[in-house]
Amino acid sequence: MAHDEGHVKRVLRIAKFIAEREGGRIDVVLKSAELHDIARSAENHAHESAKIAENLLREQGYNESFIQAVKHAIEAHSFSGKVEPRTLEAKILSDADKIDAIGAIGVARAFMFSGERGRGLEETLRHFEEKLLKLKDCLYTETAKKIAEKRHEFLQNFYEQIKKELSFEDLQ
């Protein structure tokens, strides 16, 4: 699955890396990364994941300011969620999630997701155009922007090559 435990572990690692360089609160970043896709199957997964995380953290006895910081980061992480991150930790989670959607891993995840949804090549390439190729320009932190450079270049090159092959330009 494109949004499996492997994705969560990669987002955790990327988020921690960014937080260490940008000065974000590691505890908030790690907990929000851990829980950011807990309601992935919901229509608005960021909103639902934030609600579940809030209840879970409250049950576990976390203080209210920590809960609200994690909740906001989760609410604001989604590309399609349209919630603007207001804190550094929310920006870090958003960036980490986007970084995992570009580069070689991003290509693999895009095709995995398309397979899960029964999408063909053309629909998958539309996903590249509508979302993946735009992610580099939606990053907040300088650390994420630096990481994204090579990953975006790989994504762009892959996209251009597959378009050539589909139009048979590579046969000339």
C-alpha positions as CSV (number, residue, x, y, z in Angstrom):
1,M,0.0,0.0,0.0
2,A,1.2,3.5,-0.8
3,H,0.2,4.8,2.6
4,D,1.5,1.9,4.7
5,E,3.8,1.6,7.7
6,G,6.8,2.1,5.5
7,H,5.4,5.5,4.4
8,V,4.9,6.5,8.1
9,K,8.4,5.4,9.0
10,R,9.9,7.4,6.1
11,V,7.9,10.5,7.1
12,L,9.1,10.1,10.7
13,R,12.7,9.9,9.6
14,I,12.4,12.8,7.2
15,A,10.5,15.0,9.7
16,K,13.1,14.3,12.4
17,F,15.9,15.2,10.0
18,I,14.2,18.5,9.1
19,A,13.2,19.3,12.7
20,E,16.8,18.9,13.9
21,R,18.0,21.3,11.2
22,E,15.2,23.8,11.4
23,G,14.8,23.9,15.2
24,G,11.4,22.4,15.5
25,R,10.1,20.6,18.6
26,I,11.1,17.0,18.0
27,D,8.4,15.6,20.3
28,V,5.6,17.3,18.4
29,V,7.1,16.4,15.0
30,L,7.6,12.7,15.8
31,K,4.1,12.2,17.4
32,S,2.4,14.1,14.5
33,A,4.3,12.1,11.9
34,E,3.5,8.8,13.7
35,L,-0.3,9.6,13.6
36,H,-0.7,11.7,10.5
37,D,-2.3,9.0,8.4
38,I,-4.2,7.1,11.1
39,A,-7.5,7.7,9.3
40,R,-6.1,7.4,5.8
41,S,-9.3,5.7,4.5
42,A,-11.5,8.7,5.4
43,E,-12.5,11.2,2.8
44,N,-10.7,14.0,4.6
45,H,-8.0,11.9,6.2
46,A,-6.1,14.9,7.7
47,H,-9.1,16.2,9.6
48,E,-10.2,12.7,10.7
49,S,-6.6,11.7,11.7
50,A,-6.3,14.9,13.7
51,K,-9.5,14.1,15.6
52,I,-8.4,10.6,16.4
53,A,-5.0,11.8,17.4
54,E,-6.5,14.4,19.7
55,N,-8.7,11.8,21.5
56,L,-5.8,9.3,21.7
57,L,-3.3,11.8,23.1
58,R,-5.9,13.0,25.6
59,E,-6.6,9.5,26.8
60,Q,-2.8,9.0,27.1
61,G,-2.5,12.0,29.4
62,Y,-0.6,14.4,27.2
63,N,-0.9,18.1,28.1
64,E,-3.3,20.3,26.1
65,S,-0.7,22.5,24.4
66,F,1.1,19.4,23.1
67,I,-2.2,17.8,21.9
68,Q,-3.2,21.0,20.0
69,A,0.3,21.3,18.4
70,V,0.1,17.7,17.2
71,K,-3.5,18.1,16.1
72,H,-2.7,21.2,14.0
73,A,0.3,19.6,12.4
74,I,-1.8,16.7,11.3
75,E,-4.7,18.9,10.1
76,A,-2.3,20.9,8.0
77,H,-0.1,18.2,6.4
78,S,-2.3,17.3,3.5
79,F,-1.7,18.8,0.0
80,S,-5.4,18.7,-0.7
81,G,-6.6,19.6,2.8
82,K,-6.2,23.3,2.2
83,V,-5.3,24.0,5.9
84,E,-2.3,26.4,6.0
85,P,0.3,25.3,8.6
86,R,0.7,28.0,11.3
87,T,3.6,26.5,13.2
88,L,7.1,25.3,12.3
89,E,6.2,21.7,13.4
90,A,3.1,21.7,11.0
91,K,5.3,23.0,8.2
92,I,7.9,20.3,8.9
93,L,5.3,17.5,8.8
94,S,3.8,18.9,5.7
95,D,7.2,19.0,4.1
96,A,8.2,15.5,5.2
97,D,5.0,14.0,3.8
98,K,5.5,15.8,0.5
99,I,9.2,14.7,0.3
100,D,8.0,11.1,0.5
101,A,5.8,11.7,-2.5
102,I,8.6,12.7,-4.9
103,G,11.7,11.1,-6.2
104,A,12.0,7.3,-6.9
105,I,9.9,6.5,-3.8
106,G,7.3,9.0,-5.0
107,V,7.1,7.3,-8.4
108,A,6.8,3.9,-6.8
109,R,4.1,5.1,-4.4
110,A,2.2,6.8,-7.3
111,F,1.9,3.6,-9.2
112,M,1.1,1.6,-6.1
113,F,-1.7,4.0,-5.2
114,S,-3.0,3.9,-8.8
115,G,-3.0,0.1,-8.6
116,E,-4.9,0.2,-5.4
117,R,-7.5,2.5,-7.1
118,G,-7.6,0.7,-10.4
119,R,-6.2,3.6,-12.3
120,G,-4.4,3.3,-15.6
121,L,-1.2,5.0,-16.9
122,E,-3.0,8.1,-18.2
123,E,-4.8,8.7,-14.9
124,T,-1.5,8.2,-13.0
125,L,0.3,10.7,-15.2
126,R,-2.5,13.2,-14.5
127,H,-1.8,12.7,-10.8
128,F,1.9,13.6,-11.6
129,E,0.7,16.8,-13.4
130,E,-2.0,17.8,-10.8
131,K,0.0,17.1,-7.7
132,L,3.4,15.4,-7.7
133,L,5.2,17.8,-10.0
134,K,3.9,20.7,-8.0
135,L,5.0,19.5,-4.5
136,K,8.5,21.0,-4.7
137,D,6.9,24.5,-4.9
138,C,4.7,23.8,-1.9
139,L,7.5,23.3,0.6
140,Y,8.1,25.6,3.6
141,T,11.5,24.8,5.1
142,E,14.9,25.4,3.5
143,T,16.0,21.9,4.5
144,A,13.0,20.3,2.7
145,K,13.6,22.5,-0.4
146,K,17.2,21.3,-0.5
147,I,16.2,17.6,-0.2
148,A,13.5,18.1,-2.9
149,E,15.9,19.4,-5.6
150,K,17.2,16.0,-6.7
151,R,14.0,14.1,-5.9
152,H,12.0,16.5,-8.1
153,E,14.6,16.3,-10.9
154,F,14.2,12.5,-10.9
155,L,10.4,12.8,-10.9
156,Q,10.5,15.3,-13.7
157,N,12.9,13.1,-15.8
158,F,10.8,10.0,-15.2
159,Y,7.6,11.9,-16.2
160,E,9.2,13.2,-19.4
161,Q,10.6,9.8,-20.3
162,I,7.3,8.0,-19.8
163,K,5.4,10.6,-21.9
164,K,7.9,10.1,-24.7
165,E,7.5,6.3,-24.6
166,L,3.7,6.6,-24.5
167,S,3.7,8.9,-27.6
168,F,6.4,6.7,-29.3
169,E,8.8,9.7,-29.5
170,D,11.5,7.4,-28.3
171,L,11.3,5.3,-31.4
172,Q,12.6,8.0,-33.7
